[in-house]
Amino acid sequence: MLHEVVSVRMGPTLIKEETDTKSAAAQLGHSSEEVTETYYIAKPVQAPDVSDILERLGTSRKGPQPPAAHNDAHR
């Protein structure tokens, strides 16, 4: 069952990435690209940019460090 679900999403997504949504819709037999785009093309995961926080995690084995500007304000 999982294989079928993955195939239903991955196939049209791959076709769209290599050609276009119109071709993916035609492959699925859809009369409208809108149905294909809405329900069959995988959407990219959008996450907020928290790279500054993640960078601080890697700067010390003692744990996250406050930003340098924050430290300067307390001196």
Summary of the structure (lengths in Angstrom):
residues: 75
radius of gyration: 22.2
end to end distance: 60.7
largest distance: 67.2
contacts: 149
relative contact order: 0.10
helix: 60%
strand: 0%
